[in-house]
Amino acid sequence: MNWHNVQPAVEHYIASQRLSADFLPLVKSWYWPLAKRCADALPATKVLGINGAQGSGKSTLAAVVSLLLEQGAGLKCAVLSIDDFYLPLAQREHLAAHRHPLLRVRGVPGTHDIKLAIQTIVQLTTLASNETLSLPRFNKASDDRYPKSEYTLISGPIDLVILEGWCVGATAQNNDQLLEPVNQLEKTQDQDGRWRGYVNQQLGAAYQQLFSLIDCLLMLKAPSMACVQQWRWLQEEKLIEATAGSGEGLMNRQQVNTFIQYYQRLTTHCLDEIHNRAQLVFHLDTDHQITHATGTLSQLYPYD
């Protein structure tokens, strides 16, 4: 793999995504060594997991690593987000009616189709050259899945599956940690702890089966929950711009602040503990710049 061979493709991606000029040196210094490590580790590493809070840059990292591997090594990647596996709105409304009203809102463990996610990843890792697979996609603007006719069709064989998501690799909390509410949402709408208890139970069960498929876990570690809240609003602003403000599921600033409270408990939990387990952790500053790397793979970099 040679950097000069992939640089034009990276520059084109940066322009198409309207990313800042300082993104190119970030790719060369941090993403490029990771991509080369992924190529060297194949076929032992078939699934790369990327954990990071909302707005931390997970989807961009996944897309760039895929681009680098495809352009630099001729490898084929399948990029998935755990968001692609949200339960359809009708199923979440059923959960809200029969389990807890807060489960209508997408995001937390218990609102994904984990069986489908596991099935999809297993099929991708065994997809033959004459086989194709439709990858589910979720429309956040309409808060529901795209029709199957709009799923992404991919053909085999697949060299690397990348699964990114805010709770990818997360573990369940201890029951004692669930006792006290962490924000106003939990205090007023989950007074008996039923919602967070259900979420935690789901995370400790089926989600661990999904995460066990991950061969290498990477974390984009945000500096604080305050940054996460600001980054999530920046995401929403881009979505509003992309849809000309016409999507039914779009949120204003106050709605985003409330929405973050659904994620706060487990986001904080991830920030507290995943960096101790992930093979590679990129530590971010408030401007999304990587300040240093830790973990067993941090030897890829000049400092840790």
C-alpha positions in Angstrom: 0.0 0.0 0.0 1.4 3.4 -1.0 0.0 6.7 0.3 0.6 8.5 -3.0 -1.6 6.0 -4.8 -4.6 6.7 -2.5 -4.1 10.4 -1.8 -6.1 11.6 -4.9 -9.1 9.5 -3.9 -8.9 10.9 -0.3 -8.7 14.4 -1.6 -11.8 13.8 -3.7 -13.7 12.4 -0.7 -12.7 15.4 1.4 -14.0 17.8 -1.3 -17.2 15.8 -1.8 -18.0 15.8 1.9 -16.9 19.4 2.3 -14.5 18.6 5.1 -11.9 21.1 6.3 -8.4 21.2 4.7 -6.8 19.9 7.9 -8.5 16.6 7.4 -6.0 15.3 4.9 -3.0 15.3 7.3 -5.3 13.6 9.9 -6.0 10.8 7.4 -2.4 10.4 6.6 -1.2 10.4 10.2 -3.9 8.4 11.9 -6.3 6.6 9.5 -3.7 5.4 7.0 -1.6 3.4 9.6 -4.9 1.8 10.8 -5.8 0.9 7.2 -2.4 -0.7 6.6 -2.8 -2.7 9.9 -6.2 -3.9 8.8 -4.8 -5.1 5.5 -1.9 -6.9 7.2 -4.3 -8.6 9.7 -6.5 -10.1 7.0 -8.0 -12.7 7.0 -7.8 -13.1 10.7 -9.5 -9.8 11.2 -12.8 -9.9 9.4 -14.9 -7.4 11.5 -13.7 -4.0 12.7 -15.9 -2.3 15.3 -15.8 1.4 15.8 -17.2 2.9 19.0 -17.8 6.7 19.5 -20.3 9.1 20.9 -22.7 11.0 18.6 -20.9 13.3 16.2 -17.4 11.9 17.0 -16.7 11.0 13.4 -17.4 7.3 13.3 -19.1 7.2 9.9 -16.3 9.3 8.4 -13.6 7.1 9.8 -15.4 4.0 8.6 -15.8 5.4 5.1 -12.2 6.6 4.9 -10.7 3.3 6.1 -12.9 1.5 3.5 -11.7 3.9 0.8 -8.0 3.4 1.7 -8.3 -0.4 1.7 -10.2 -0.5 -1.6 -8.0 2.1 -3.4 -4.7 1.1 -1.7 -5.0 -2.7 -1.6 -7.8 -3.7 -3.9 -9.8 -5.0 -0.9 -13.6 -5.0 -0.6 -15.2 -3.6 2.5 -18.8 -3.5 3.8 -19.6 -0.6 6.0 -22.5 -0.9 8.4 -23.8 1.3 11.1 -25.7 -0.1 14.1 -28.2 2.7 13.2 -29.0 0.7 10.0 -30.6 -1.9 12.2 -33.1 0.2 14.1 -36.4 -1.5 14.5 -39.1 0.0 12.2 -41.3 2.7 13.7 -44.3 0.4 14.1 -42.3 -2.1 16.1 -40.9 0.6 18.4 -44.5 1.9 18.9 -45.4 -1.6 19.9 -42.6 -1.7 22.4 -43.6 1.7 23.7 -47.2 0.4 24.3 -46.2 -2.8 26.0 -42.8 -2.2 27.6 -42.2 1.5 28.2 -43.1 4.7 26.3 -39.5 5.8 26.0 -38.8 2.9 23.8 -40.5 4.6 20.9 -37.5 6.8 20.5 -34.7 5.1 18.5 -31.2 4.7 19.8 -30.8 2.8 23.0 -30.2 -1.0 23.2 -33.6 -2.7 22.8 -34.5 -0.5 19.7 -32.4 -2.5 17.2 -33.0 -5.7 15.3 -30.0 -7.5 16.7 -30.9 -10.8 15.1 -30.8 -9.1 11.7 -27.5 -7.4 12.5 -25.9 -10.7 13.4 -27.3 -12.5 10.4 -26.1 -9.7 8.1 -22.5 -9.7 9.4 -22.3 -13.5 9.4 -23.5 -13.6 5.8 -21.1 -10.8 4.7 -18.1 -12.6 6.1 -19.0 -15.8 4.2 -20.3 -14.2 1.0 -19.0 -15.9 -2.2 -18.0 -14.2 -5.4 -21.2 -15.1 -7.1 -23.5 -14.0 -4.2 -25.1 -10.7 -3.4 -26.7 -9.3 -0.2 -29.0 -6.4 0.5 -27.9 -4.2 3.4 -30.6 -2.6 5.5 -30.6 1.2 5.6 -32.4 3.6 8.0 -33.9 7.0 7.1 -33.4 9.2 10.1 -35.4 12.0 8.5 -38.6 9.8 8.4 -37.6 7.9 11.6 -38.1 4.6 9.8 -36.4 2.1 7.5 -36.0 2.7 3.9 -38.1 0.4 1.7 -36.2 -2.8 0.8 -36.1 -1.6 -2.8 -33.7 1.1 -1.6 -31.4 -1.2 0.4 -27.7 -1.2 -0.6 -26.8 -4.3 -2.8 -23.3 -5.6 -2.2 -21.5 -8.5 -3.9 -19.0 -10.9 -2.5 -16.4 -11.7 -1.4 -16.0 -9.2 1.4 -12.6 -8.8 2.9 -13.5 -6.6 5.9 -16.8 -5.7 7.6 -16.8 -2.4 9.5 -19.5 -1.9 12.1 -19.7 1.5 13.6 -22.1 2.9 16.3 -22.3 4.8 19.5 -22.8 1.7 21.7 -20.7 -0.8 19.7 -18.7 -2.8 22.1 -20.5 -1.5 25.2 -21.1 -3.7 28.2 -24.1 -3.7 30.6 -23.9 -1.7 33.8 -24.2 -3.2 37.3 -27.6 -3.1 38.8 -26.4 -0.7 41.5 -25.4 1.8 38.7 -29.1 1.9 37.5 -30.6 3.1 40.8 -30.0 6.9 40.5 -31.2 8.8 37.4 -28.5 10.6 35.5 -30.6 13.4 34.0 -34.0 15.0 33.9 -35.4 12.5 31.4 -34.7 9.6 33.7 -35.9 11.5 36.7 -39.3 12.4 35.3 -40.1 9.8 32.7 -38.4 6.7 34.2 -39.0 7.1 37.9 -39.2 3.4 38.6 -36.2 2.5 36.4 -38.1 0.2 34.1 -36.8 1.7 30.9 -33.1 1.8 31.9 -33.4 -1.6 33.4 -34.8 -3.0 30.1 -32.2 -1.2 28.1 -29.4 -2.6 30.3 -30.9 -6.2 30.1 -30.9 -6.0 26.3 -27.4 -4.7 26.2 -26.2 -7.5 28.4 -27.8 -10.2 26.3 -28.3 -10.2 22.5 -26.0 -7.2 22.0 -23.1 -9.1 23.5 -23.7 -11.8 20.9 -23.4 -9.2 18.2 -20.3 -7.6 19.7 -18.6 -11.0 20.0 -18.3 -11.0 16.2 -15.9 -8.0 16.4 -12.2 -9.0 15.9 -10.8 -5.6 16.6 -12.5 -2.7 18.5 -11.5 0.9 18.0 -12.8 3.8 20.0 -13.1 7.5 19.1 -13.0 9.0 22.6 -14.8 12.3 23.1 -13.4 14.6 25.8 -16.7 15.1 27.5 -20.5 14.8 27.4 -20.7 18.6 26.7 -18.8 18.0 23.5 -21.1 15.2 22.6 -24.1 17.4 22.9 -22.5 20.1 20.7 -21.3 17.6 18.1 -24.8 16.0 17.9 -26.3 19.4 17.1 -23.8 19.9 14.3 -24.9 16.6 12.9 -28.5 17.7 13.0 -27.6 20.9 11.3 -26.1 19.0 8.4 -29.1 16.8 8.1 -31.4 19.8 8.1 -29.3 21.3 5.3 -29.2 18.1 3.3 -33.0 17.7 3.4 -33.8 21.4 3.1 -35.5 21.1 6.5 -38.3 18.9 5.1 -37.8 15.6 7.0 -40.4 14.7 9.6 -37.8 13.5 12.1 -35.6 16.6 12.1 -35.0 18.3 15.4 -34.4 21.8 16.7 -31.6 22.6 19.2 -33.8 22.0 22.3 -35.1 18.7 20.9 -31.5 17.6 20.3 -30.6 18.4 23.9 -33.5 16.3 25.1 -32.7 13.5 22.6 -29.1 13.3 24.0 -30.5 12.5 27.4 -31.7 9.1 26.0 -28.1 8.3 25.3 -26.3 10.0 28.2 -26.2 7.1 30.6 -24.6 4.6 28.3 -22.4 7.2 26.5 -20.9 8.2 29.8 -20.5 4.5 30.7 -18.7 3.9 27.4 -16.4 6.9 27.9 -15.5 5.5 31.4 -14.7 2.0 30.4 -14.3 1.1 26.7 -10.9 2.8 26.4 -9.6 0.2 28.8 -10.6 -2.7 26.5 -10.4 -1.4 22.9 -7.4 -2.4 20.9 -7.0 1.2 19.6 -8.3 4.4 21.1 -8.1 7.7 19.3 -8.4 10.5 21.9 -10.2 13.6 20.5 -10.1 17.2 21.5 -13.1 19.6 21.2 -12.3 20.2 17.5 -12.4 16.5 16.6 -8.6 16.5 16.3 -6.8 13.3 17.5 -4.4 14.2 20.2 -2.9 10.7 20.9 -3.6 7.0 20.7 -3.7 4.3 23.3 -4.3 0.6 23.3 -2.4 -2.4 22.1 -2.3 -1.1 18.6 -1.1 2.4 19.6 2.5 1.3 18.6 1.4 2.1 15.0 1.8 5.7 15.9 4.8 7.9 16.9 3.4 8.7 20.3 0.8 7.3 22.8 
